[in-house]
């Protein structure tokens, strides 16, 4: 299966790593404490960090990310107000990352799922679905195969431009959970 490096060691990092490992992928983690000193080994690199940490990671690992698939899971929220996204209108965090990593295949994924729904592979009675946006069909296919091998559904959500809508959906889901309108074990399910 896939060879994956996850930058981050928090709840989402471990939930994503668990799904991928369950599917037979090799998973390694780089912690915040290792930032800049560790070697990125994976062909797929998951940025499982809060959005404000992305620029530092790209500065530390940018050269090592060339030629790799980089998966952005962030939701670029203004956490001080919890009332807006902090990227320019019509853009996305993922598109900004792609601009900074022109020699990488950047994907948006996992930002519309909660850690609990990844770990359980369920949203209510539905199978958890990871929506994947990006411009490289092969990169999306490889990530989808690794996710599906781990027992979670994956759907190609379209081009990198669709990351904008995925971030809006992630933002809505987070605000609903933070406002206790839905549980952190819930969220949006996809019926196909």
N, C-alpha and C positions, 0 to 999 in steps of 0.2 A: 504494500500500500504506500502511502505517502510518508515522506520524511519531513517532520514539522518542528519548527522552533517557535515557541510561544514566548513573546517578551511580555512579562507580567506574571505574577504568581497569586493573584487575588481570586475571588470567587468565580468570576467569569473565565479567567484563564484556566482554572482547574476544571470547570464544567466543560469547556471546549476541549481541553486536553483529554478528559475522560471519554467523551464521545469518540474522538479520533483514535485514542488508544484501544477502545472497545472494538473498533473496526479494523484493528491490526496495524494502524499507523505507528511509526516511531515518533515519540514526542519528547522534546527536551524543553526546559524552561530557562529563561534568563531573568533573574530578579532585578529589582531596582538597584540593589547594592552592587550588582555586577555590571551595571550600566557602563558601556564603553570598554570594559575589559574582557568580556566574553566573546567567543567566536560564534557567529551565526552559522550553524551547520545545515539547517533545513532548506529544502527546496521551496517549501511553503512557510512563510513567516507571518505569525498572527500578532498584531499589535493589540494586546489585551490590556490596555492601560486607559486611564482617563484622557480625554481629548487634550487638556493642557500639557500633558507629558509628551505628546507626539513630536513636537519640534526638537526637543532634547534627544529623543531616540533617533530621529532622522539625522541629526548632527553627529551622533556617536556611531551610528551603524550604516549611514547612507551608502558608503562604498561597498560594504558587505551585502547590501540588498540588491545590487545590480544583478540582473538576470534571474531574480527570484520572483515568486508570486508573493505579494505582500497583502495581507488581509486586514483591513481597517474595521474594527468593531465599534468604534467610538460613536457617541451621540454628542455632538458639539453644543451642549446646552450652556446657557448662562446659569450656573448653579447658585449665584447670589440671589437671583430673582425667580428662577425656575419658570421663566415666562417667555423665553426667546432662544432661538439658535444664534450662535455667535459667528456664523459664516455669512458671507454676502448673500443677499437674496438671489435665488436661482442657482446657487453653487452648492457645494458640499465639502465636508472635511476630506472625503475620499478624493475628490477632484483636485483639491489643493495638495494632497499627498502625492498624487500622480504627477503633478507639475514639478514637485521637488525630487521625484524619483523617476526621471524619464526613461531609465533603462530597466525598470521593474514593471511587472504586470500587477497593477493595484486593483483589488476587489473590495467591495463593501459586503459584509456578511455578519451575522450573529447579533447585529444591533437591535433587531426586533424580537429577540428572545430574551428571557430572563434565565439566570443560571439554574434555577430550580426546574424550569421546563426543559432545559437541555439535559440535566441530570436524570430526570424522570422519563424523558423522551415523550412526554405528554403535555398537552394544554387541554385541560378538562378530559374529555373522552377522545380528543383528536391527537394524532401524532404531531409532535413538534416539527415545525417547518422552518428551515433556514433559507431566507431569501438572499440570493447572490446577484450582485450587479457588478458589471465590469465590461471592458472592451475586448478582452482576450477569451475567446470561446474555449480554447484548450485549458487555460487556467481555471475557468469556471467549472469545466467538466471534471478536472482533477479534484478540486475542492468538493464538488457535489458528490463524487464517488466516495471520497474519504468520509464525508458526513453520513451518507446513506449506509455505508458499511458499519457505522457505529449505531445504527438504529434510529436515525433521525431523517426526516424527509428533507430534500433540497429542491429549490425551484429557481431556475434562471429568471431573474427579475428584469433582465434587459441590460442595456449599455451602462457605462459609467455614469451617464446623466441621470439614471434612475436612482443613484445614491442619494440625490436630493430628496426624493419622495420617501426612501427608506429611512432617512434621518428624521423626516417629519413624522413618520409613523412611529419610530422609536421614541421621539420626543413626546408624542401623544400618550403612548403606552406608559412611559416613565411618569408623566404628570398624573395619569389616572392612578397608578400604583402609589405614588407619593401622597396623593389626596385620598387614599384609602377607598377609591371607587372600585378597584380590582385588587386582588391579592398578588403578591410577588410570585406566587405559584401559578398564576393565571396568565392572561395575555391574549393575543390574537391567534386564532387558529385558521388554517386554510383548508377549505373543503374543495377537493378537485373532482 
